[in-house]
Amino acid sequence: MTSSLVRPAAAEFLRIAGAVPDLTAPTPCAGYDVRGLLNHLLYWGPWLIAAGRREDPPAPAAGEAEAALVTEDWRADLEKQTETLVEVFGTPAAWTGMTSLGSAPMPSAVVGAMVLGEFVLHGWDLARASAQSCAYAPEAATAVYESAVAMGDQARSMGVYGPVVAVAADASPLERALGAAGRDPGWTA
């Protein structure tokens, strides 16, 4: 079950994020340095939590670009938010039925897949930006790949994913997921 993949993916994500030394380093996530990517994660995390709980989204004081969420306590804030995401999306119930992300109704499984994708894709982004390794379970990478393929056209039209990056026929599940989400698995800073 996909919900069982959330906890180990979150643990690897937190390991990587906790070891990031340079907030100004570029990332493979187009338009984001490390600080910007962390800000993105801290901004949208409460929206994902609200969707998982089937609650109204938070009323942000500013948009993502204007929010300044990477403070001195960003590691503790990210850890707490990640633990809450695991608490919510680590249960099968969060992946069933319908919910909404803001005003957009959608299947809860789509939001759960977004959460798993955030941990795997953005964890890889942070790992690459800080010259770290990452070790996501092949099952988690395969689930992210399947989600990236399923919602790829829509995600690209919204600027969430870049164009598909071709990968080798014998590419790992993570490399296939990265390519489907518009990331070059060979990216280096």
N, C-alpha and C positions, 0 to 999 in steps of 0.2 A: 504494500500500500504506500502511496506517495507520501502520506503524512509521516511515515516512519523515516523518511529520508531527511526531514527538516532538521532534526536535532543534530545529527552528525555534520551536516553541511554548515549549520550555524556555528558549531564548535570550531570547525576549520576556518570559517570566516573570521571569527573572533580572534583566533590565534594569529592570523595574518594581520588583521587590523591593529591588534595590540602591539605588533612589532614594527609598525610603520614609523620610520625615523624622520622623514622629510615631507612636510605638508605642501611644499611647493613643487614637488616632482611631478612631471607629466604622467598621465595614465593612458592606456589604450582606449579608454572611454572618451570618444570625441568630445572636445570642448571642456573637459574637466581635468584640473590638476588634482592632487590627492585631497587638498582641502575642499575643493568644489565637489568632489565625489562623496566625501564624508558628509558634507552639508546636504547633498542630494538624499543620501540614505537617512539622515536624521530628520529631514523635512517630510519625506514620504512614508517613513515608518509608521507614524501615528495614523495615517490614512489607511494603510494596510491593516493595522490592528483593528481600527474601527470597522472596516469591511468584514474582517474575520469574526468580529463580535456582533455583526449586523447592527451597528450603531451609526449615528450621524457622524460624519467626518469632523475633525477639529476645524475651528475657525481661525486660520492662521492670520497673524498680524501683518505678514508680508508674504509676497510670492517667494518661490524657491531662490531666485537670483538675488533677492534683497535680504533674505534671511541670513543671519550670522549665527549659525548653530554650532560651529566648531569653536568651542571655548576651551578654557584650561581643563575642563572636566569632560571633554568630548569622549574619551575612552570609557569612562563610567557611564555616560549617557548612552553611548552606542551599545555597551554591554547590557544595560537595563532594557533598552528597547529590543535588542535581539532576544533576550530571555523572554520578554513578553510575546514577541512574535512566535517563538518556539512553543510557549504555553498555549497560544491560540491555535496555530497551524500545525502543531504536532499531534493533533487529535483528528480522527477521521470526520467528526461532525463538522469541522470548519470547512471541509472540502465538499460538502453536500448542499444541495438546494441552490438558492439564488441569494445574492447580496447586491450591494452597489459600492462602487468606488467613487465617492462624491455623488454626483447625480446620475452616473452611468450604471444602469442595472446590468449585471453579468452573472454567470455561473460562479459559485463560490470556488470551484476547482480552478478557474482561471486566476483568481486572486491568489490562491494557494500556490499555483505554478509561478506566479510573479514573485512571491516571497522566496521560493526555492531558487528561482533565477537570480534574484538580488544577491543571495548568499553566494551562489556559485560564480556567476558572471562578474559581479563587482568584487568578490573575493579574489578572483583571478586578476582583475584590473589592479587591485591594490598590491597583490603579490608581484606582478610584473613591474609596477611602478617603484617597488622597493627591493627588487632583486631577491625575492623570496620564492621558495617552491610552494606549490599547493598540492594537496592530495585529497581530492573529492572522490567519493565512491563512484565507480563506473555507473551504478544504477541511478545516482543523482544526476550525473552528467547526461545520461541517456534521457531521463525525464525532462531535463532542461532543453535538450536538443529537440525532443518531440514537441514541447511547448513552443520553442522558437520557430519551428517549422509551421506549426498550426496557426500562430498569430503573427508570423513574420511580415506578411504584406501590410497588415494593419499597423504593426509596430513601426515599420519603415515609413509608412505614410504619415505617422505622427512624429517622426524624428527620433523614436526611441531606439531603433536599430539602424545600423548602417547597411549598405548593400551587402548581400551574401558574399562571403569570402570562400573561395574554393579551397578545399582541403584534400589531402591525399586519400586515395581509396582505402588505405589501411590506417587512417587517422584514428586516434583514440576517441572514446565517447566525448571527452572534454573538448578536444579539438573540433569535433563535429558540431558540438553545441556552440562553441565560440564562433565558428564560421557562419553558422545559421543565424547568429545574432549580430553579424557584421563585424566581428573582431578577427584580426589576423593572429593566429596562434603563435606565429614567429615574432610578434612585436617585441621590440626592446626599446628602452628609454634612450 
